Amino acid sequence: MKLPSLSQMRGVVTIVVRGEGIERLINELARQGVEIWDLKPLTDGKMEMNIRVTDFLQLRPLLKRTGCRVKVKKRYGMPFVMMRLWGRKWFVLGFTVFIVIIFCLSSLVWDVKVVGNEKIASEDVLSAARQEGIYPFQWIFRLPEQDKLSANLTRNLPGTSWVGVSRTGTQITIQVVEAAEPVKKLMDPRHLVSKSDGIVSYIYAERGQPEVKKNDRVRKGQILISGIQGNKIVVSKGEVRGNVWHEYNIEVPLVRKQKIYTGEKKQRGYLFFGNTAIQLTGYGKVTFEKSQTLTEMDPLTWRSMKLPIGWMSEKVLETTEIELKLSEDEAKKSGLERAKRDIIAKNGRTSVILEQKILHEKTDNGKVYMKVLFEVEQNIAEELPIVHNQGE
């Protein structure tokens, strides 16, 4: 007979029945709706069967009527598990208290470390951090967001250009970047020369002798502002901008594959001791076809030492792959924007794209191919040291 539902929760007893009225006993049980299963005949006319605990407690009148006796062979199910746990209640209580203590200890700030400071005293940094709520034995969940802490500390600590706040386990690290003082140093005499071919669009010579003027065509390496002024040799200083042409070969696919998160996730929590981890939360199978798992270790720390015990979190994120189809116009626009970003990155933020001209364009094998000429106004001056025996 199939195991009745919820029998494990209610408790089950395996009994051995002996006596001449076993058949009458089974019939009486069936007539009263008492479920029995896994009947197994034994030697000497005995019979083994399973019965619920609640029904077993009602057997006495039937046993007396049928002249049978029973012997309990095995007990299992939730009631008996709870009885065994109750027998070890101090162990269960101690383990529960241990888990609570570990959780509380891992939720406190145990150490605050200051790094990167040379001129600013660590005590001043720790004092400013305390005003923002960063100090030992503070609850981690009470700390403000890290970017807010960083902004407040940077504002409240004179002489810093940036202050970063990071957390590793129960340790807070405050990274200080001190503001650098301008360093005055002697420079060797030098020219300003053109670093590319182009047409001069603007020239300003703060120091040195201008050798070209606006709208002049210049070649790469040509002197723009000379460091030789009459009988003096100086460090040329100024700004020269020019119109320069950049040619790009652009290739853009019309179909892109991109991995995205669906928003479905499953989280697991582990208590780890060294290389052993005990899962405490997030039981059950992961049914995602594709997923990415992010793991975060949060060990307990004492001062600068990480203890081999703590909490490990696993976040399983469901992913899927989608295809993004672009029209030819969208692909052209994407390729041109990518080339423009590359021009700005290579030639500086002050660069200005004046014009673009598509020299050649075709679509083949699911891709758009283009050859494009960009006209860019950019800084064209670079320094060239003057050797002692160099003349004009």
GUDO-155930 format. One record per residue (C-alpha): residue in three letters; x, y, z; residue number from 1. Coordinates in steps of 0.1 Angstrom, whole numbers. Layout:
# GUDO-155930
<rest ALA, u X, v Y, w Z, nr NUM>;
...
//
This chain:
# GUDO-155930
<rest MET, u 0, v 0, w 0, nr 1>;
<rest LYS, u 12, v 35, w -8, nr 2>;
<rest LEU, u 24, v 56, w 21, nr 3>;
<rest PRO, u -4, v 79, w 32, nr 4>;
<rest SER, u 2, v 116, w 27, nr 5>;
<rest LEU, u 17, v 136, w 56, nr 6>;
<rest SER, u 23, v 104, w 76, nr 7>;
<rest GLN, u 59, v 114, w 81, nr 8>;
<rest MET, u 48, v 147, w 96, nr 9>;
<rest ARG, u 23, v 130, w 119, nr 10>;
<rest GLY, u 46, v 101, w 129, nr 11>;
<rest VAL, u 46, v 65, w 119, nr 12>;
<rest VAL, u 51, v 33, w 140, nr 13>;
<rest THR, u 62, v -1, w 126, nr 14>;
<rest ILE, u 46, v -28, w 148, nr 15>;
<rest VAL, u 48, v -66, w 149, nr 16>;
<rest VAL, u 14, v -83, w 158, nr 17>;
<rest ARG, u 11, v -118, w 172, nr 18>;
<rest GLY, u -19, v -139, w 182, nr 19>;
<rest GLU, u -46, v -160, w 166, nr 20>;
<rest GLY, u -69, v -131, w 158, nr 21>;
<rest ILE, u -46, v -112, w 135, nr 22>;
<rest GLU, u -70, v -115, w 105, nr 23>;
<rest ARG, u -99, v -103, w 127, nr 24>;
<rest LEU, u -77, v -74, w 139, nr 25>;
<rest ILE, u -70, v -63, w 103, nr 26>;
<rest ASN, u -106, v -66, w 93, nr 27>;
<rest GLU, u -116, v -44, w 123, nr 28>;
<rest LEU, u -90, v -18, w 114, nr 29>;
<rest ALA, u -103, v -17, w 78, nr 30>;
<rest ARG, u -139, v -14, w 91, nr 31>;
<rest GLN, u -130, v 15, w 113, nr 32>;
<rest GLY, u -111, v 33, w 85, nr 33>;
<rest VAL, u -77, v 29, w 102, nr 34>;
<rest GLU, u -50, v 30, w 75, nr 35>;
<rest ILE, u -22, v 3, w 77, nr 36>;
<rest TRP, u 3, v -4, w 50, nr 37>;
<rest ASP, u 34, v -25, w 42, nr 38>;
<rest LEU, u 19, v -56, w 57, nr 39>;
<rest LYS, u 46, v -83, w 59, nr 40>;
<rest PRO, u 40, v -119, w 72, nr 41>;
<rest LEU, u 67, v -132, w 95, nr 42>;
<rest THR, u 76, v -166, w 110, nr 43>;
<rest ASP, u 54, v -181, w 138, nr 44>;
<rest GLY, u 23, v -165, w 123, nr 45>;
<rest LYS, u 33, v -129, w 132, nr 46>;
<rest MET, u 25, v -99, w 110, nr 47>;
<rest GLU, u 45, v -67, w 105, nr 48>;
<rest MET, u 28, v -35, w 95, nr 49>;
<rest ASN, u 30, v 3, w 96, nr 50>;
<rest ILE, u 4, v 25, w 113, nr 51>;
<rest ARG, u 1, v 62, w 123, nr 52>;
<rest VAL, u 10, v 72, w 158, nr 53>;
<rest THR, u -25, v 86, w 165, nr 54>;
<rest ASP, u -41, v 53, w 153, nr 55>;
<rest PHE, u -17, v 32, w 173, nr 56>;
<rest LEU, u -28, v 49, w 205, nr 57>;
<rest GLN, u -64, v 37, w 198, nr 58>;
<rest LEU, u -54, v 0, w 193, nr 59>;
<rest ARG, u -58, v -12, w 228, nr 60>;
<rest PRO, u -96, v -21, w 227, nr 61>;
<rest LEU, u -92, v -39, w 194, nr 62>;
<rest LEU, u -63, v -59, w 207, nr 63>;
<rest LYS, u -83, v -70, w 238, nr 64>;
<rest ARG, u -112, v -80, w 216, nr 65>;
<rest THR, u -91, v -100, w 191, nr 66>;
<rest GLY, u -67, v -115, w 216, nr 67>;
<rest CYS, u -36, v -100, w 199, nr 68>;
<rest ARG, u -5, v -85, w 212, nr 69>;
<rest VAL, u 18, v -59, w 196, nr 70>;
<rest LYS, u 55, v -50, w 198, nr 71>;
<rest VAL, u 68, v -17, w 185, nr 72>;
<rest LYS, u 97, v -23, w 161, nr 73>;
<rest LYS, u 105, v 12, w 148, nr 74>;
<rest ARG, u 94, v 48, w 153, nr 75>;
<rest TYR, u 100, v 76, w 127, nr 76>;
<rest GLY, u 85, v 109, w 117, nr 77>;
<rest MET, u 84, v 145, w 130, nr 78>;
<rest PRO, u 71, v 138, w 165, nr 79>;
<rest PHE, u 99, v 115, w 173, nr 80>;
<rest VAL, u 125, v 138, w 158, nr 81>;
<rest MET, u 112, v 166, w 180, nr 82>;
<rest MET, u 114, v 143, w 210, nr 83>;
<rest ARG, u 150, v 135, w 202, nr 84>;
<rest LEU, u 158, v 171, w 198, nr 85>;
<rest TRP, u 140, v 179, w 231, nr 86>;
<rest GLY, u 163, v 153, w 247, nr 87>;
<rest ARG, u 192, v 173, w 234, nr 88>;
<rest LYS, u 176, v 207, w 240, nr 89>;
<rest TRP, u 208, v 222, w 255, nr 90>;
<rest PHE, u 228, v 213, w 224, nr 91>;
<rest VAL, u 201, v 228, w 201, nr 92>;
<rest LEU, u 199, v 259, w 222, nr 93>;
<rest GLY, u 237, v 262, w 223, nr 94>;
<rest PHE, u 239, v 259, w 185, nr 95>;
<rest THR, u 212, v 284, w 180, nr 96>;
<rest VAL, u 229, v 309, w 204, nr 97>;
<rest PHE, u 262, v 303, w 185, nr 98>;
<rest ILE, u 245, v 311, w 151, nr 99>;
<rest VAL, u 230, v 343, w 166, nr 100>;
<rest ILE, u 263, v 354, w 181, nr 101>;
<rest ILE, u 281, v 348, w 148, nr 102>;
<rest PHE, u 255, v 368, w 129, nr 103>;
<rest CYS, u 257, v 397, w 154, nr 104>;
<rest LEU, u 295, v 397, w 154, nr 105>;
<rest SER, u 295, v 397, w 116, nr 106>;
<rest SER, u 271, v 427, w 116, nr 107>;
<rest LEU, u 295, v 450, w 136, nr 108>;
<rest VAL, u 324, v 471, w 125, nr 109>;
<rest TRP, u 354, v 457, w 143, nr 110>;
<rest ASP, u 382, v 478, w 128, nr 111>;
<rest VAL, u 387, v 511, w 110, nr 112>;
<rest LYS, u 419, v 515, w 90, nr 113>;
<rest VAL, u 433, v 546, w 74, nr 114>;
<rest VAL, u 456, v 543, w 44, nr 115>;
<rest GLY, u 473, v 566, w 19, nr 116>;
<rest ASN, u 477, v 596, w 43, nr 117>;
<rest GLU, u 512, v 611, w 48, nr 118>;
<rest LYS, u 506, v 647, w 58, nr 119>;
<rest ILE, u 472, v 644, w 73, nr 120>;
<rest ALA, u 472, v 627, w 108, nr 121>;
<rest SER, u 453, v 594, w 110, nr 122>;
<rest GLU, u 436, v 607, w 142, nr 123>;
<rest ASP, u 421, v 636, w 122, nr 124>;
<rest VAL, u 407, v 612, w 96, nr 125>;
<rest LEU, u 393, v 589, w 123, nr 126>;
<rest SER, u 377, v 618, w 141, nr 127>;
<rest ALA, u 360, v 630, w 109, nr 128>;
<rest ALA, u 349, v 594, w 102, nr 129>;
<rest ARG, u 334, v 591, w 137, nr 130>;
<rest GLN, u 312, v 622, w 130, nr 131>;
<rest GLU, u 299, v 603, w 100, nr 132>;
<rest GLY, u 291, v 572, w 121, nr 133>;
<rest ILE, u 322, v 551, w 112, nr 134>;
<rest TYR, u 338, v 537, w 144, nr 135>;
<rest PRO, u 344, v 503, w 160, nr 136>;
<rest PHE, u 313, v 484, w 173, nr 137>;
<rest GLN, u 290, v 503, w 150, nr 138>;
<rest TRP, u 263, v 483, w 133, nr 139>;
<rest ILE, u 271, v 478, w 96, nr 140>;
<rest PHE, u 235, v 483, w 85, nr 141>;
<rest ARG, u 235, v 517, w 102, nr 142>;
<rest LEU, u 263, v 530, w 80, nr 143>;
<rest PRO, u 253, v 555, w 52, nr 144>;
<rest GLU, u 260, v 546, w 16, nr 145>;
<rest GLN, u 297, v 545, w 7, nr 146>;
<rest ASP, u 295, v 572, w -20, nr 147>;
<rest LYS, u 278, v 596, w 5, nr 148>;
<rest LEU, u 305, v 588, w 32, nr 149>;
<rest SER, u 332, v 595, w 6, nr 150>;
<rest ALA, u 317, v 628, w -4, nr 151>;
<rest ASN, u 313, v 640, w 32, nr 152>;
<rest LEU, u 348, v 630, w 43, nr 153>;
<rest THR, u 363, v 647, w 12, nr 154>;
<rest ARG, u 345, v 678, w 21, nr 155>;
<rest ASN, u 353, v 678, w 58, nr 156>;
<rest LEU, u 390, v 669, w 55, nr 157>;
<rest PRO, u 411, v 699, w 43, nr 158>;
<rest GLY, u 441, v 690, w 21, nr 159>;
<rest THR, u 424, v 659, w 5, nr 160>;
<rest SER, u 415, v 656, w -32, nr 161>;
<rest TRP, u 395, v 624, w -26, nr 162>;
<rest VAL, u 386, v 601, w 3, nr 163>;
<rest GLY, u 372, v 566, w -5, nr 164>;
<rest VAL, u 354, v 543, w 19, nr 165>;
<rest SER, u 353, v 505, w 14, nr 166>;
<rest ARG, u 342, v 476, w 36, nr 167>;
<rest THR, u 358, v 441, w 37, nr 168>;
<rest GLY, u 339, v 419, w 61, nr 169>;
<rest THR, u 338, v 438, w 94, nr 170>;
<rest GLN, u 367, v 461, w 85, nr 171>;
<rest ILE, u 363, v 496, w 71, nr 172>;
<rest THR, u 392, v 510, w 51, nr 173>;
<rest ILE, u 394, v 547, w 45, nr 174>;
<rest GLN, u 416, v 555, w 15, nr 175>;
<rest VAL, u 430, v 591, w 15, nr 176>;
<rest VAL, u 443, v 608, w -16, nr 177>;
<rest GLU, u 460, v 640, w -5, nr 178>;
<rest ALA, u 459, v 671, w -27, nr 179>;
<rest ALA, u 492, v 675, w -45, nr 180>;
<rest GLU, u 510, v 708, w -43, nr 181>;
<rest PRO, u 522, v 722, w -76, nr 182>;
<rest VAL, u 559, v 714, w -81, nr 183>;
<rest LYS, u 580, v 740, w -96, nr 184>;
<rest LYS, u 608, v 727, w -116, nr 185>;
<rest LEU, u 633, v 740, w -141, nr 186>;
<rest MET, u 626, v 731, w -177, nr 187>;
<rest ASP, u 650, v 727, w -206, nr 188>;
<rest PRO, u 645, v 751, w -236, nr 189>;
<rest ARG, u 623, v 737, w -262, nr 190>;
<rest HIS, u 602, v 744, w -294, nr 191>;
<rest LEU, u 566, v 736, w -299, nr 192>;
<rest VAL, u 563, v 716, w -331, nr 193>;
<rest SER, u 533, v 701, w -351, nr 194>;
<rest LYS, u 524, v 665, w -342, nr 195>;
<rest SER, u 504, v 660, w -374, nr 196>;
<rest ASP, u 497, v 675, w -408, nr 197>;
<rest GLY, u 470, v 702, w -408, nr 198>;
<rest ILE, u 460, v 738, w -413, nr 199>;
<rest VAL, u 465, v 762, w -384, nr 200>;
<rest SER, u 432, v 776, w -371, nr 201>;
<rest TYR, u 444, v 793, w -340, nr 202>;
<rest ILE, u 478, v 803, w -325, nr 203>;
<rest TYR, u 487, v 820, w -293, nr 204>;
<rest ALA, u 524, v 823, w -282, nr 205>;
<rest GLU, u 528, v 831, w -245, nr 206>;
<rest ARG, u 566, v 826, w -247, nr 207>;
<rest GLY, u 587, v 820, w -278, nr 208>;
<rest GLN, u 587, v 831, w -314, nr 209>;
<rest PRO, u 557, v 822, w -336, nr 210>;
<rest GLU, u 568, v 807, w -369, nr 211>;
<rest VAL, u 534, v 802, w -385, nr 212>;
<rest LYS, u 501, v 821, w -387, nr 213>;
<rest LYS, u 464, v 812, w -390, nr 214>;
<rest ASN, u 454, v 793, w -422, nr 215>;
<rest ASP, u 490, v 782, w -428, nr 216>;
<rest ARG, u 494, v 745, w -439, nr 217>;
<rest VAL, u 519, v 727, w -417, nr 218>;
<rest ARG, u 536, v 693, w -418, nr 219>;
<rest LYS, u 543, v 669, w -390, nr 220>;
<rest GLY, u 574, v 680, w -371, nr 221>;
<rest GLN, u 573, v 716, w -383, nr 222>;
<rest ILE, u 582, v 743, w -358, nr 223>;
<rest LEU, u 551, v 763, w -347, nr 224>;
<rest ILE, u 565, v 784, w -319, nr 225>;
<rest SER, u 603, v 785, w -317, nr 226>;
<rest GLY, u 622, v 785, w -285, nr 227>;
<rest ILE, u 649, v 808, w -300, nr 228>;
<rest GLN, u 642, v 845, w -296, nr 229>;
<rest GLY, u 671, v 865, w -309, nr 230>;
<rest ASN, u 701, v 856, w -287, nr 231>;
<rest LYS, u 680, v 839, w -261, nr 232>;
<rest ILE, u 669, v 803, w -258, nr 233>;
<rest VAL, u 636, v 799, w -239, nr 234>;
<rest VAL, u 610, v 773, w -231, nr 235>;
<rest SER, u 583, v 778, w -257, nr 236>;
<rest LYS, u 548, v 781, w -242, nr 237>;
<rest GLY, u 515, v 787, w -260, nr 238>;
<rest GLU, u 485, v 770, w -278, nr 239>;
<rest VAL, u 482, v 760, w -314, nr 240>;
<rest ARG, u 451, v 744, w -328, nr 241>;
<rest GLY, u 447, v 732, w -363, nr 242>;
<rest ASN, u 423, v 713, w -386, nr 243>;
<rest VAL, u 434, v 677, w -391, nr 244>;
<rest TRP, u 420, v 649, w -412, nr 245>;
<rest HIS, u 415, v 614, w -398, nr 246>;
<rest GLU, u 405, v 584, w -420, nr 247>;
<rest TYR, u 386, v 555, w -404, nr 248>;
<rest ASN, u 376, v 521, w -417, nr 249>;
<rest ILE, u 343, v 512, w -399, nr 250>;
<rest GLU, u 327, v 478, w -396, nr 251>;
<rest VAL, u 294, v 473, w -378, nr 252>;
<rest PRO, u 273, v 440, w -377, nr 253>;
<rest LEU, u 236, v 443, w -383, nr 254>;
<rest VAL, u 228, v 417, w -356, nr 255>;
<rest ARG, u 243, v 418, w -321, nr 256>;
<rest LYS, u 240, v 391, w -294, nr 257>;
<rest GLN, u 237, v 405, w -259, nr 258>;
<rest LYS, u 234, v 387, w -226, nr 259>;
<rest ILE, u 209, v 403, w -202, nr 260>;
<rest TYR, u 194, v 395, w -168, nr 261>;
<rest THR, u 158, v 385, w -167, nr 262>;
<rest GLY, u 153, v 398, w -131, nr 263>;
<rest GLU, u 147, v 363, w -117, nr 264>;
<rest LYS, u 171, v 353, w -90, nr 265>;
<rest LYS, u 178, v 329, w -62, nr 266>;
<rest GLN, u 198, v 336, w -31, nr 267>;
<rest ARG, u 217, v 312, w -9, nr 268>;
<rest GLY, u 233, v 318, w 24, nr 269>;
<rest TYR, u 262, v 298, w 40, nr 270>;
<rest LEU, u 280, v 298, w 73, nr 271>;
<rest PHE, u 317, v 290, w 65, nr 272>;
<rest PHE, u 345, v 277, w 86, nr 273>;
<rest GLY, u 378, v 276, w 67, nr 274>;
<rest ASN, u 371, v 256, w 35, nr 275>;
<rest THR, u 338, v 242, w 49, nr 276>;
<rest ALA, u 305, v 259, w 42, nr 277>;
<rest ILE, u 271, v 250, w 57, nr 278>;
<rest GLN, u 241, v 261, w 37, nr 279>;
<rest LEU, u 215, v 278, w 60, nr 280>;
<rest THR, u 192, v 295, w 35, nr 281>;
<rest GLY, u 180, v 292, w -1, nr 282>;
<rest TYR, u 173, v 255, w -4, nr 283>;
<rest GLY, u 159, v 241, w -36, nr 284>;
<rest LYS, u 170, v 234, w -71, nr 285>;
<rest VAL, u 178, v 262, w -95, nr 286>;
<rest THR, u 156, v 258, w -125, nr 287>;
<rest PHE, u 172, v 285, w -147, nr 288>;
<rest GLU, u 185, v 273, w -180, nr 289>;
<rest LYS, u 212, v 299, w -181, nr 290>;
<rest SER, u 225, v 318, w -151, nr 291>;
<rest GLN, u 254, v 337, w -135, nr 292>;
<rest THR, u 264, v 332, w -99, nr 293>;
<rest LEU, u 278, v 361, w -79, nr 294>;
<rest THR, u 296, v 351, w -46, nr 295>;
<rest GLU, u 304, v 375, w -18, nr 296>;
<rest MET, u 325, v 365, w 12, nr 297>;
<rest ASP, u 320, v 383, w 45, nr 298>;
<rest PRO, u 346, v 370, w 69, nr 299>;
<rest LEU, u 350, v 381, w 105, nr 300>;
<rest THR, u 381, v 403, w 110, nr 301>;
<rest TRP, u 401, v 413, w 140, nr 302>;
<rest ARG, u 421, v 445, w 134, nr 303>;
<rest SER, u 439, v 437, w 101, nr 304>;
<rest MET, u 435, v 399, w 103, nr 305>;
<rest LYS, u 407, v 380, w 86, nr 306>;
<rest LEU, u 393, v 351, w 106, nr 307>;
<rest PRO, u 385, v 318, w 88, nr 308>;
<rest ILE, u 348, v 321, w 97, nr 309>;
<rest GLY, u 320, v 342, w 84, nr 310>;
<rest TRP, u 290, v 345, w 61, nr 311>;
<rest MET, u 290, v 337, w 24, nr 312>;
<rest SER, u 262, v 349, w 1, nr 313>;
<rest GLU, u 255, v 334, w -33, nr 314>;
<rest LYS, u 232, v 352, w -58, nr 315>;
<rest VAL, u 222, v 331, w -88, nr 316>;
<rest LEU, u 209, v 355, w -115, nr 317>;
<rest GLU, u 189, v 341, w -145, nr 318>;
<rest THR, u 203, v 352, w -178, nr 319>;
<rest THR, u 191, v 350, w -214, nr 320>;
<rest GLU, u 206, v 360, w -247, nr 321>;
<rest ILE, u 188, v 383, w -271, nr 322>;
<rest GLU, u 195, v 394, w -306, nr 323>;
<rest LEU, u 195, v 431, w -314, nr 324>;
<rest LYS, u 188, v 437, w -351, nr 325>;
<rest LEU, u 199, v 471, w -365, nr 326>;
<rest SER, u 188, v 488, w -397, nr 327>;
<rest GLU, u 215, v 500, w -420, nr 328>;
<rest ASP, u 210, v 535, w -408, nr 329>;
<rest GLU, u 212, v 525, w -372, nr 330>;
<rest ALA, u 244, v 505, w -379, nr 331>;
<rest LYS, u 259, v 535, w -397, nr 332>;
<rest LYS, u 250, v 559, w -369, nr 333>;
<rest SER, u 265, v 535, w -343, nr 334>;
<rest GLY, u 297, v 531, w -362, nr 335>;
<rest LEU, u 301, v 569, w -367, nr 336>;
<rest GLU, u 295, v 575, w -330, nr 337>;
<rest ARG, u 321, v 549, w -321, nr 338>;
<rest ALA, u 347, v 565, w -344, nr 339>;
<rest LYS, u 339, v 600, w -329, nr 340>;
<rest ARG, u 344, v 587, w -294, nr 341>;
<rest ASP, u 378, v 572, w -304, nr 342>;
<rest ILE, u 388, v 606, w -320, nr 343>;
<rest ILE, u 380, v 625, w -288, nr 344>;
<rest ALA, u 397, v 599, w -266, nr 345>;
<rest LYS, u 429, v 600, w -287, nr 346>;
<rest ASN, u 431, v 638, w -293, nr 347>;
<rest GLY, u 417, v 653, w -261, nr 348>;
<rest ARG, u 383, v 666, w -249, nr 349>;
<rest THR, u 389, v 700, w -265, nr 350>;
<rest SER, u 389, v 684, w -300, nr 351>;
<rest VAL, u 359, v 695, w -322, nr 352>;
<rest ILE, u 347, v 674, w -351, nr 353>;
<rest LEU, u 339, v 698, w -379, nr 354>;
<rest GLU, u 329, v 676, w -407, nr 355>;
<rest GLN, u 326, v 639, w -417, nr 356>;
<rest LYS, u 326, v 626, w -453, nr 357>;
<rest ILE, u 318, v 590, w -462, nr 358>;
<rest LEU, u 342, v 580, w -489, nr 359>;
<rest HIS, u 329, v 544, w -494, nr 360>;
<rest GLU, u 300, v 524, w -481, nr 361>;
<rest LYS, u 287, v 488, w -487, nr 362>;
<rest THR, u 266, v 461, w -469, nr 363>;
<rest ASP, u 279, v 426, w -472, nr 364>;
<rest ASN, u 276, v 393, w -451, nr 365>;
<rest GLY, u 254, v 410, w -425, nr 366>;
<rest LYS, u 277, v 439, w -419, nr 367>;
<rest VAL, u 280, v 475, w -429, nr 368>;
<rest TYR, u 314, v 487, w -441, nr 369>;
<rest MET, u 324, v 524, w -444, nr 370>;
<rest LYS, u 355, v 544, w -451, nr 371>;
<rest VAL, u 350, v 579, w -434, nr 372>;
<rest LEU, u 371, v 610, w -434, nr 373>;
<rest PHE, u 367, v 633, w -404, nr 374>;
<rest GLU, u 379, v 669, w -402, nr 375>;
<rest VAL, u 388, v 677, w -366, nr 376>;
<rest GLU, u 400, v 709, w -350, nr 377>;
<rest GLN, u 424, v 699, w -323, nr 378>;
<rest ASN, u 456, v 708, w -304, nr 379>;
<rest ILE, u 485, v 701, w -328, nr 380>;
<rest ALA, u 514, v 714, w -307, nr 381>;
<rest GLU, u 539, v 691, w -289, nr 382>;
<rest GLU, u 572, v 699, w -272, nr 383>;
<rest LEU, u 606, v 693, w -288, nr 384>;
<rest PRO, u 638, v 699, w -266, nr 385>;
<rest ILE, u 664, v 722, w -282, nr 386>;
<rest VAL, u 699, v 706, w -283, nr 387>;
<rest HIS, u 728, v 730, w -276, nr 388>;
<rest ASN, u 743, v 730, w -311, nr 389>;
<rest GLN, u 709, v 735, w -328, nr 390>;
<rest GLY, u 705, v 767, w -348, nr 391>;
<rest GLU, u 675, v 783, w -363, nr 392>;
//
